[in-house]
Amino acid sequence: MKMKMKNVKLKRFETLEEIKNFLNERDEENGIEPGEGEDKDTEIILFDSPSFASAFIGITQDRRAVYDYSLMIQDFSGKDPKGTNLSEKAIQTLIEAQEFIDYNISDNSTRKEYPIIINLN
């Protein structure tokens, strides 16, 4: 059985502040009171150092942030992992970005409230 995929246009963010503003506006539209860090049910954990803002793709129903792994690598390295004819230096930069993300970020993703990292490609 073939599944039809809806063509969805993702909003791309440039800064962590843009993401926070988007989430606050969305919460206001849905009648959710902003969490000031005390209410774990409304607080959404976002990456902030680095922010990976351009890799943020949304939130789940249980209010976990979702990031695209390939876009995280691109955001961190400044190189397109799907690019062709990459120089040896560019490839090394991509490998270093991948190692940083795998070691410092992906290992923590098992915590219930931690952002989810998926690979859309």
N, C-alpha and C positions, 0 to 999 in steps of 0.2 A: 504494500500500500504506500503510495507516494503522498507525502505531506506537503501542502502548500505553505510556503513561507510568506508572511506579510512583509512587504518592503517597508522597513522602519528606518526613519532617518534619526540618527543619534545626535543629540545636542552636544557639541564639543565645548569644553571649558578650558580656560587658560590659567585660572588661578583658583586656589582653595576658597577664597572669598566668594567667587562666583558660584561655586558649588554650594556653599553654605547659604547664600542668598536664595538660590534656586530651591533648596530643601525647605527653607523657612517659608517661602511663598507657597510651596506645595502643601506644607503642613497647615498653613492658614486656610487654604482652599478646602482642605479636608477636615478642618476643625480640630486639629491636633495641637495641644498646647506645647510650646517649645520647652525642651528639657534643659534645665540649668546644670546638668551634671548629677543632679540628685535622683532624677527619675530615669532609671535604666531602661524603661520601656520606650521612652521617646528619644533617647540619645542615640545618635548614629556616629559610629567611629569612622573617621576619615583619615587617610594617610596625610601627614603634614610635613614630613621632613625626610625625603622629598614628598611633595604633595601628589605627584602623578595626576595632576588635574586633567590633562588631556586624555587620560586612560579611564577616567570615571565614566561608567555607562549607566548607572542607575542604582536603585535600592530594591531589596526583596520585600515581600509582605511582612516579614518579621523584622524589618528595618535594619538590614545589613547592607552596607555599601557594596557595590559590585564594580570591579575593575577588569579591564581586558589586559591580559598578560603581554601580548605583543605590543600593545600601545604603551604599556609600562616600560618595556625595554626601549622603545623608540623615544619616549619622554625622557628617560634617564640618560640615554646615550646620545641623543640628538641624531641618530642614524635610523633609517628605515630598515628593519630586519628583512623585509621582503624585497629590498632593492637588488638590482642586478649590477654586475660589474663593480662590486664593492672592493675597495683597496684592502690590502692586508691589515693596515692600521684600523680601518673602519670595522673590519671583521673582529679584530681584537677588542675594539671598544664595545661592540655588541656582546661579545663573550663576557667581558668584565661586567657589563650591565646585567646580563642574565645571572651571573654568579652572585652579584650583590643582591638581586631580588630573591633568588632562590634561597640564599643563606640567611639574609636579614629579615625577609618579609614572609615568604611562603611558609616557612616553618611555624609561624604563629597563627596561621589561618585556621587551625583546628579549634581555637577558642570560639565559643558560641556567638559572641557579639562582634567578632573580628570581621573585617571586610572579606568578601569572597573574591577570589581571583579565577577568572575563566579565560580560556583561549578561544576566541571566535574564529581563528584561522586554522 
